[in-house]
Amino acid sequence: MTSVNQAAQEAVLPADIIFSVKSPPSASCVVMVSRGILADEPPSLDPVQSFSQEAVDAGRVLYLHSRPEAWSDAFSLDVASGLGGPLKGVCVELEVLPAAIPLDAQNFSVPMGGSLTLAPPLLRVTGPYFPTLPGLSLQVLEPPRHGALQKEDGPQARTLSAFSWREVEEQLIRHMHDRSETLTDSFVLMTDTSEMGHQSHPVAFTVTVLPVNDQPPVLTTNTGLQGCPEMRSQLGPAGPNDSVFRSPGRRHLLRLL
């Protein structure tokens, strides 16, 4: 916490400047690194309610985040040096950045030969910080096996190898199926940012391909019906599920099953 807490007063040693935790953080705790008595004993992290500027300068006071769902935190301190009155209610506000960019993905369905736009909530970078970075991009680690990732106004002959998060937010990226007789597809993405060097874990998408009956109808002609040459017949419906030939001159009835 060296860059967060720095207090100094003329003629006062850092060891005499004491910080007291007035309001503790809600998503973590303030701890101090305590070295073991033996040389080979590992150090421990002990919660503290007060600590000195000397301990801060030595890097022994840590903010230990313990709630992954919390993106911000705050706590307040009182500062005393033994000379004059204490400085009360010093507020420390923190923005929590995870080690990996939080990339969330949802599987989706696409009709055979069709397309679907990759946009939130199918693809999300969560949290208040990373989505606002102008250099946030997505890398295609494994392209679709039965389709392509395409930009709406870009070339359609090949799949993208990378695209920006802003293009996702503007709904310019889509998955296009290649019309093959397949029922599934998949691809893998990963986010990174040039500003901070952070990356996400690889995220795999599973695509369900919905079959489409695009075969033309087939008309089969039954040529097995025979009648007398002099028979003059007309075709008419006899019921909801069958048809008959009727002969006006003679009483012939031929049923077509």
ABEGO torsion letter per residue (X at the ends): XAAABBBBBBGBBAAABBBBBABBBAABBBBBBBBBABAABBBBBBBBABBBAAAAAAGABBBBBABAABABBBBBBBBBAGBEBBBBGBBBBBBBBBABBBBBBBBBBBBBGBBBBBBOAABBBBEAAAAABAABBBBBABBBAAEBBBBAABBAABBBABBBAAAAAAGABBBBBAGBBBABBBBBBBBBBAAAGBBBBBBBBBBBBBBBBABBBBBBBBAABBBBAABBBBBBBABAABBBBBBAABBBBBBBX
